[in-house]
Amino acid sequence: MLSKQKKANALKETQRHEGDTGSPESQVAILTRQIDELAKHLKKNKKDFHSRRGLLQMVANRRKHLKYLERKNPDAYQTLIKKLGLKK
C-alpha cells in the first residue's frame, strides 16, 4: 500500500495540471509505484499468492493504460516511459 506522500510524489512528476489524478500518465505512475512496493513485499513473502494475483492485475492494468496512451498520444507515451524507466 502506498503512503499518501509517495502517491503525491508520483503524481507531482506526471500531472498534466494541478489536481490531475485521472490522466493515463498519472495512473501509470501510481500503478508503477504500487507494483514496486508489492514486488518488494513478494520477495520477502514468497508464498503470498493472494498478493501475487493482485500484482498481476496491476501489471495488466498498467499495460492497458500504456497501450491507450501510446495510441492516443505517442509523444506523451515516450516521455512517460523514459521518466519512469519502464521499457528498456
N, CA, C and O atoms as CSV, one atom per row, in Angstrom:
chain,resi,resn,atom,element,x,y,z
A,1,MET,N,N,0.845,-1.184,0.000
A,1,MET,CA,C,0.000,0.000,0.000
A,1,MET,C,C,0.885,1.241,0.000
A,1,MET,O,O,1.834,1.342,0.778
A,2,LEU,N,N,0.568,2.162,-0.865
A,2,LEU,CA,C,1.341,3.397,-0.947
A,2,LEU,C,C,0.909,4.383,0.128
A,2,LEU,O,O,-0.277,4.507,0.436
A,3,SER,N,N,1.872,5.070,0.684
A,3,SER,CA,C,1.529,6.131,1.621
A,3,SER,C,C,1.066,7.347,0.820
A,3,SER,O,O,1.320,7.445,-0.380
A,4,LYS,N,N,0.395,8.254,1.488
A,4,LYS,CA,C,-0.100,9.452,0.814
A,4,LYS,C,C,1.047,10.272,0.239
A,4,LYS,O,O,0.916,10.867,-0.831
A,5,GLN,N,N,2.159,10.300,0.942
A,5,GLN,CA,C,3.311,11.090,0.490
A,5,GLN,C,C,3.919,10.502,-0.785
A,5,GLN,O,O,4.248,11.241,-1.712
A,6,LYS,N,N,4.068,9.184,-0.835
A,6,LYS,CA,C,4.633,8.549,-2.016
A,6,LYS,C,C,3.710,8.720,-3.222
A,6,LYS,O,O,4.166,8.935,-4.345
A,7,LYS,N,N,2.411,8.622,-2.969
A,7,LYS,CA,C,1.443,8.797,-4.046
A,7,LYS,C,C,1.471,10.233,-4.558
A,7,LYS,O,O,1.410,10.466,-5.765
A,8,ALA,N,N,1.564,11.189,-3.649
A,8,ALA,CA,C,1.626,12.602,-4.041
A,8,ALA,C,C,2.889,12.888,-4.849
A,8,ALA,O,O,2.845,13.650,-5.815
A,9,ASN,N,N,4.008,12.289,-4.465
A,9,ASN,CA,C,5.245,12.479,-5.211
A,9,ASN,C,C,5.142,11.896,-6.612
A,9,ASN,O,O,5.628,12.495,-7.571
A,10,ALA,N,N,4.514,10.734,-6.737
A,10,ALA,CA,C,4.341,10.117,-8.057
A,10,ALA,C,C,3.448,10.987,-8.939
A,10,ALA,O,O,3.689,11.128,-10.138
A,11,LEU,N,N,2.425,11.561,-8.337
A,11,LEU,CA,C,1.515,12.409,-9.107
A,11,LEU,C,C,2.170,13.716,-9.517
A,11,LEU,O,O,1.947,14.204,-10.625
A,12,LYS,N,N,2.981,14.288,-8.629
A,12,LYS,CA,C,3.635,15.565,-8.909
A,12,LYS,C,C,4.474,15.506,-10.176
A,12,LYS,O,O,4.523,16.464,-10.947
A,13,GLU,N,N,5.130,14.374,-10.383
A,13,GLU,CA,C,6.019,14.222,-11.525
A,13,GLU,C,C,5.284,14.119,-12.851
A,13,GLU,O,O,5.838,14.478,-13.891
A,14,THR,N,N,4.042,13.632,-12.835
A,14,THR,CA,C,3.379,13.294,-14.092
A,14,THR,C,C,2.060,14.014,-14.347
A,14,THR,O,O,1.417,13.759,-15.365
A,15,GLN,N,N,1.645,14.894,-13.462
A,15,GLN,CA,C,0.355,15.568,-13.637
A,15,GLN,C,C,0.349,16.462,-14.865
A,15,GLN,O,O,1.351,17.096,-15.194
A,16,ARG,N,N,-0.797,16.501,-15.538
A,16,ARG,CA,C,-0.977,17.434,-16.650
A,16,ARG,C,C,-1.301,18.826,-16.126
A,16,ARG,O,O,-0.863,19.830,-16.689
A,17,HIS,N,N,-2.074,18.877,-15.042
A,17,HIS,CA,C,-2.442,20.138,-14.398
A,17,HIS,C,C,-2.632,19.881,-12.910
A,17,HIS,O,O,-2.641,18.729,-12.475
A,18,GLU,N,N,-2.783,20.928,-12.138
A,18,GLU,CA,C,-2.949,20.800,-10.689
A,18,GLU,C,C,-4.198,19.983,-10.355
A,18,GLU,O,O,-5.281,20.254,-10.874
A,19,GLY,N,N,-4.043,18.995,-9.498
A,19,GLY,CA,C,-5.179,18.178,-9.086
A,19,GLY,C,C,-5.502,17.047,-10.043
A,19,GLY,O,O,-6.532,16.391,-9.891
A,20,ASP,N,N,-4.648,16.803,-11.024
A,20,ASP,CA,C,-4.888,15.762,-12.019
A,20,ASP,C,C,-4.531,14.402,-11.438
A,20,ASP,O,O,-3.376,14.150,-11.095
A,21,THR,N,N,-5.530,13.522,-11.329
A,21,THR,CA,C,-5.269,12.160,-10.873
A,21,THR,C,C,-5.817,11.141,-11.856
A,21,THR,O,O,-5.608,9.942,-11.671
A,22,GLY,N,N,-6.509,11.580,-12.890
A,22,GLY,CA,C,-7.182,10.653,-13.792
A,22,GLY,C,C,-6.523,10.462,-15.129
A,22,GLY,O,O,-6.913,9.565,-15.877
A,23,SER,N,N,-5.539,11.270,-15.462
A,23,SER,CA,C,-4.904,11.116,-16.769
A,23,SER,C,C,-4.135,9.795,-16.804
A,23,SER,O,O,-3.700,9.301,-15.764
A,24,PRO,N,N,-3.967,9.227,-17.991
A,24,PRO,CA,C,-3.238,7.957,-18.082
A,24,PRO,C,C,-1.821,8.047,-17.523
A,24,PRO,O,O,-1.326,7.087,-16.931
A,25,GLU,N,N,-1.166,9.191,-17.708
A,25,GLU,CA,C,0.191,9.349,-17.191
A,25,GLU,C,C,0.209,9.221,-15.673
A,25,GLU,O,O,1.070,8.545,-15.109
A,26,SER,N,N,-0.744,9.875,-15.017
A,26,SER,CA,C,-0.815,9.833,-13.552
A,26,SER,C,C,-1.130,8.427,-13.059
A,26,SER,O,O,-0.529,7.947,-12.098
A,27,GLN,N,N,-2.073,7.775,-13.719
A,27,GLN,CA,C,-2.456,6.435,-13.290
A,27,GLN,C,C,-1.319,5.445,-13.471
A,27,GLN,O,O,-1.116,4.573,-12.626
A,28,VAL,N,N,-0.577,5.570,-14.560
A,28,VAL,CA,C,0.563,4.674,-14.786
A,28,VAL,C,C,1.633,4.917,-13.730
A,28,VAL,O,O,2.248,3.968,-13.243
A,29,ALA,N,N,1.861,6.177,-13.372
A,29,ALA,CA,C,2.868,6.489,-12.353
A,29,ALA,C,C,2.488,5.877,-11.004
A,29,ALA,O,O,3.334,5.298,-10.322
A,30,ILE,N,N,1.228,6.005,-10.623
A,30,ILE,CA,C,0.765,5.437,-9.354
A,30,ILE,C,C,0.865,3.910,-9.384
A,30,ILE,O,O,1.341,3.294,-8.430
A,31,LEU,N,N,0.413,3.306,-10.485
A,31,LEU,CA,C,0.492,1.852,-10.595
A,31,LEU,C,C,1.935,1.362,-10.541
A,31,LEU,O,O,2.213,0.322,-9.945
A,32,THR,N,N,2.845,2.096,-11.152
A,32,THR,CA,C,4.250,1.704,-11.138
A,32,THR,C,C,4.793,1.707,-9.720
A,32,THR,O,O,5.513,0.788,-9.328
A,33,ARG,N,N,4.457,2.728,-8.952
A,33,ARG,CA,C,4.911,2.772,-7.552
A,33,ARG,C,C,4.305,1.629,-6.751
A,33,ARG,O,O,4.993,0.999,-5.947
A,34,GLN,N,N,3.013,1.357,-6.966
A,34,GLN,CA,C,2.374,0.265,-6.242
A,34,GLN,C,C,2.994,-1.079,-6.607
A,34,GLN,O,O,3.192,-1.932,-5.742
A,35,ILE,N,N,3.298,-1.261,-7.878
A,35,ILE,CA,C,3.911,-2.505,-8.336
A,35,ILE,C,C,5.280,-2.685,-7.696
A,35,ILE,O,O,5.632,-3.788,-7.278
A,36,ASP,N,N,6.052,-1.607,-7.617
A,36,ASP,CA,C,7.372,-1.693,-6.983
A,36,ASP,C,C,7.267,-2.089,-5.514
A,36,ASP,O,O,8.020,-2.937,-5.035
A,37,GLU,N,N,6.321,-1.465,-4.801
A,37,GLU,CA,C,6.124,-1.785,-3.378
A,37,GLU,C,C,5.727,-3.247,-3.199
A,37,GLU,O,O,6.258,-3.943,-2.333
A,38,LEU,N,N,4.786,-3.704,-4.027
A,38,LEU,CA,C,4.298,-5.072,-3.894
A,38,LEU,C,C,5.365,-6.085,-4.298
A,38,LEU,O,O,5.429,-7.176,-3.732
A,39,ALA,N,N,6.189,-5.738,-5.257
A,39,ALA,CA,C,7.274,-6.644,-5.662
A,39,ALA,C,C,8.265,-6.832,-4.514
A,39,ALA,O,O,8.761,-7.937,-4.294
A,40,LYS,N,N,8.554,-5.752,-3.780
A,40,LYS,CA,C,9.435,-5.863,-2.609
A,40,LYS,C,C,8.818,-6.796,-1.566
A,40,LYS,O,O,9.504,-7.637,-0.985
A,41,HIS,N,N,7.520,-6.635,-1.341
A,41,HIS,CA,C,6.819,-7.476,-0.378
A,41,HIS,C,C,6.886,-8.943,-0.781
A,41,HIS,O,O,7.102,-9.818,0.057
A,42,LEU,N,N,6.699,-9.205,-2.078
A,42,LEU,CA,C,6.667,-10.588,-2.530
A,42,LEU,C,C,8.045,-11.241,-2.531
A,42,LEU,O,O,8.146,-12.467,-2.495
A,43,LYS,N,N,9.102,-10.443,-2.572
A,43,LYS,CA,C,10.438,-11.029,-2.465
A,43,LYS,C,C,10.673,-11.578,-1.060
A,43,LYS,O,O,11.370,-12.577,-0.883
A,44,LYS,N,N,10.084,-10.913,-0.065
A,44,LYS,CA,C,10.210,-11.383,1.319
A,44,LYS,C,C,9.230,-12.514,1.617
A,44,LYS,O,O,9.552,-13.441,2.361
A,45,ASN,N,N,8.037,-12.437,1.034
A,45,ASN,CA,C,6.962,-13.386,1.326
A,45,ASN,C,C,6.629,-14.178,0.067
A,45,ASN,O,O,5.678,-13.860,-0.647
A,46,LYS,N,N,7.403,-15.188,-0.189
A,46,LYS,CA,C,7.293,-15.915,-1.449
A,46,LYS,C,C,5.987,-16.707,-1.588
A,46,LYS,O,O,5.565,-17.008,-2.705
A,47,LYS,N,N,5.355,-17.042,-0.478
A,47,LYS,CA,C,4.144,-17.850,-0.551
A,47,LYS,C,C,2.852,-17.037,-0.504
A,47,LYS,O,O,1.769,-17.604,-0.361
A,48,ASP,N,N,2.955,-15.739,-0.621
A,48,ASP,CA,C,1.769,-14.869,-0.577
A,48,ASP,C,C,1.139,-14.813,-1.963
A,48,ASP,O,O,1.362,-13.869,-2.719
A,49,PHE,N,N,0.353,-15.828,-2.285
A,49,PHE,CA,C,-0.206,-15.953,-3.620
A,49,PHE,C,C,-1.363,-15.001,-3.861
A,49,PHE,O,O,-1.629,-14.649,-5.010
A,50,HIS,N,N,-2.052,-14.576,-2.825
A,50,HIS,CA,C,-3.144,-13.625,-2.998
A,50,HIS,C,C,-2.608,-12.263,-3.448
A,50,HIS,O,O,-3.179,-11.619,-4.328
A,51,SER,N,N,-1.523,-11.845,-2.840
A,51,SER,CA,C,-0.919,-10.582,-3.246
A,51,SER,C,C,-0.287,-10.704,-4.631
A,51,SER,O,O,-0.262,-9.733,-5.387
A,52,ARG,N,N,0.215,-11.869,-4.962
A,52,ARG,CA,C,0.795,-12.081,-6.287
A,52,ARG,C,C,-0.264,-11.906,-7.372
A,52,ARG,O,O,0.012,-11.355,-8.438
A,53,ARG,N,N,-1.469,-12.377,-7.091
A,53,ARG,CA,C,-2.569,-12.211,-8.043
A,53,ARG,C,C,-2.893,-10.733,-8.220
A,53,ARG,O,O,-3.142,-10.276,-9.336
A,54,GLY,N,N,-2.890,-9.989,-7.120
A,54,GLY,CA,C,-3.121,-8.547,-7.197
A,54,GLY,C,C,-2.044,-7.844,-7.998
A,54,GLY,O,O,-2.323,-6.904,-8.742
A,55,LEU,N,N,-0.807,-8.305,-7.843
A,55,LEU,CA,C,0.303,-7.732,-8.603
A,55,LEU,C,C,0.094,-7.957,-10.095
A,55,LEU,O,O,0.287,-7.042,-10.896
A,56,LEU,N,N,-0.292,-9.153,-10.467
A,56,LEU,CA,C,-0.523,-9.448,-11.877
A,56,LEU,C,C,-1.664,-8.603,-12.444
A,56,LEU,O,O,-1.605,-8.183,-13.600
A,57,GLN,N,N,-2.686,-8.353,-11.651
A,57,GLN,CA,C,-3.783,-7.499,-12.097
A,57,GLN,C,C,-3.313,-6.066,-12.303
A,57,GLN,O,O,-3.711,-5.411,-13.266
A,58,MET,N,N,-2.464,-5.575,-11.396
A,58,MET,CA,C,-1.940,-4.217,-11.535
A,58,MET,C,C,-1.055,-4.084,-12.774
A,58,MET,O,O,-1.106,-3.072,-13.473
A,59,VAL,N,N,-0.253,-5.099,-13.038
A,59,VAL,CA,C,0.614,-5.068,-14.217
A,59,VAL,C,C,-0.230,-5.043,-15.490
A,59,VAL,O,O,0.083,-4.316,-16.433
A,60,ALA,N,N,-1.297,-5.836,-15.513
A,60,ALA,CA,C,-2.184,-5.859,-16.679
A,60,ALA,C,C,-2.882,-4.513,-16.845
A,60,ALA,O,O,-3.031,-4.022,-17.964
A,61,ASN,N,N,-3.302,-3.926,-15.748
A,61,ASN,CA,C,-3.969,-2.622,-15.793
A,61,ASN,C,C,-3.017,-1.546,-16.306
A,61,ASN,O,O,-3.405,-0.703,-17.115
A,62,ARG,N,N,-1.766,-1.578,-15.834
A,62,ARG,CA,C,-0.775,-0.606,-16.299
A,62,ARG,C,C,-0.517,-0.786,-17.788
A,62,ARG,O,O,-0.379,0.194,-18.521
A,63,ARG,N,N,-0.451,-2.029,-18.234
A,63,ARG,CA,C,-0.212,-2.299,-19.648
A,63,ARG,C,C,-1.349,-1.737,-20.501
A,63,ARG,O,O,-1.104,-1.186,-21.575
A,64,LYS,N,N,-2.593,-1.874,-20.028
A,64,LYS,CA,C,-3.739,-1.329,-20.767
A,64,LYS,C,C,-3.651,0.189,-20.855
A,64,LYS,O,O,-3.910,0.767,-21.910
A,65,HIS,N,N,-3.289,0.835,-19.753
A,65,HIS,CA,C,-3.154,2.289,-19.758
A,65,HIS,C,C,-2.049,2.736,-20.713
A,65,HIS,O,O,-2.194,3.731,-21.422
A,66,LEU,N,N,-0.953,1.996,-20.723
A,66,LEU,CA,C,0.154,2.354,-21.604
A,66,LEU,C,C,-0.219,2.172,-23.074
A,66,LEU,O,O,0.168,2.984,-23.915
A,67,LYS,N,N,-0.964,1.115,-23.390
A,67,LYS,CA,C,-1.415,0.921,-24.770
A,67,LYS,C,C,-2.323,2.065,-25.207
A,67,LYS,O,O,-2.202,2.577,-26.320
A,68,TYR,N,N,-3.233,2.458,-24.321
A,68,TYR,CA,C,-4.139,3.562,-24.619
A,68,TYR,C,C,-3.344,4.840,-24.865
A,68,TYR,O,O,-3.593,5.554,-25.836
A,69,LEU,N,N,-2.401,5.124,-23.997
A,69,LEU,CA,C,-1.609,6.343,-24.120
A,69,LEU,C,C,-0.777,6.322,-25.397
A,69,LEU,O,O,-0.652,7.341,-26.075
A,70,GLU,N,N,-0.210,5.171,-25.724
A,70,GLU,CA,C,0.586,5.061,-26.948
A,70,GLU,C,C,-0.270,5.316,-28.190
A,70,GLU,O,O,0.191,5.923,-29.156
A,71,ARG,N,N,-1.505,4.853,-28.155
A,71,ARG,CA,C,-2.415,5.030,-29.281
A,71,ARG,C,C,-2.880,6.479,-29.409
A,71,ARG,O,O,-2.958,7.011,-30.516
A,72,LYS,N,N,-3.189,7.116,-28.283
A,72,LYS,CA,C,-3.771,8.457,-28.304
A,72,LYS,C,C,-2.729,9.574,-28.371
A,72,LYS,O,O,-2.935,10.581,-29.049
A,73,ASN,N,N,-1.598,9.389,-27.659
A,73,ASN,CA,C,-0.608,10.461,-27.577
A,73,ASN,C,C,0.798,9.849,-27.514
A,73,ASN,O,O,1.351,9.677,-26.428
A,74,PRO,N,N,1.372,9.522,-28.675
A,74,PRO,CA,C,2.677,8.839,-28.688
A,74,PRO,C,C,3.803,9.646,-28.045
A,74,PRO,O,O,4.707,9.063,-27.445
A,75,ASP,N,N,3.766,10.977,-28.158
A,75,ASP,CA,C,4.818,11.791,-27.551
A,75,ASP,C,C,4.794,11.687,-26.028
A,75,ASP,O,O,5.833,11.522,-25.389
A,76,ALA,N,N,3.594,11.785,-25.459
A,76,ALA,CA,C,3.461,11.667,-24.003
A,76,ALA,C,C,3.861,10.263,-23.549
A,76,ALA,O,O,4.438,10.094,-22.474
A,77,TYR,N,N,3.559,9.274,-24.357
A,77,TYR,CA,C,3.927,7.891,-24.047
A,77,TYR,C,C,5.446,7.762,-23.949
A,77,TYR,O,O,5.963,7.186,-22.992
A,78,GLN,N,N,6.155,8.295,-24.934
A,78,GLN,CA,C,7.616,8.195,-24.939
A,78,GLN,C,C,8.246,8.907,-23.743
A,78,GLN,O,O,9.172,8.384,-23.123
A,79,THR,N,N,7.743,10.098,-23.420
A,79,THR,CA,C,8.310,10.824,-22.281
A,79,THR,C,C,8.026,10.093,-20.966
A,79,THR,O,O,8.876,10.055,-20.077
A,80,LEU,N,N,6.837,9.518,-20.847
A,80,LEU,CA,C,6.489,8.788,-19.627
A,80,LEU,C,C,7.351,7.546,-19.460
A,80,LEU,O,O,7.809,7.247,-18.357
A,81,ILE,N,N,7.570,6.832,-20.537
A,81,ILE,CA,C,8.404,5.625,-20.491
A,81,ILE,C,C,9.817,5.980,-20.033
A,81,ILE,O,O,10.405,5.274,-19.214
A,82,LYS,N,N,10.357,7.074,-20.563
A,82,LYS,CA,C,11.701,7.491,-20.169
A,82,LYS,C,C,11.737,7.954,-18.717
A,82,LYS,O,O,12.675,7.651,-17.979
A,83,LYS,N,N,10.698,8.696,-18.317
A,83,LYS,CA,C,10.655,9.238,-16.955
A,83,LYS,C,C,10.565,8.126,-15.912
A,83,LYS,O,O,11.221,8.186,-14.871
A,84,LEU,N,N,9.752,7.116,-16.197
A,84,LEU,CA,C,9.561,6.025,-15.230
A,84,LEU,C,C,10.564,4.891,-15.432
A,84,LEU,O,O,10.705,4.027,-14.567
A,85,GLY,N,N,11.252,4.891,-16.553
A,85,GLY,CA,C,12.236,3.847,-16.825
A,85,GLY,C,C,11.615,2.481,-16.991
A,85,GLY,O,O,12.116,1.501,-16.440
A,86,LEU,N,N,10.522,2.398,-17.748
A,86,LEU,CA,C,9.803,1.132,-17.857
A,86,LEU,C,C,10.397,0.208,-18.907
A,86,LEU,O,O,10.931,-0.845,-18.559
A,87,LYS,N,N,10.321,0.566,-20.159
A,87,LYS,CA,C,10.768,-0.349,-21.223
A,87,LYS,C,C,12.225,-0.080,-21.539
A,87,LYS,O,O,12.638,1.067,-21.708
A,88,LYS,N,N,12.993,-1.144,-21.616
A,88,LYS,CA,C,14.426,-0.977,-21.832
A,88,LYS,C,C,14.829,-1.502,-23.178
A,88,LYS,O,O,16.006,-1.445,-23.535
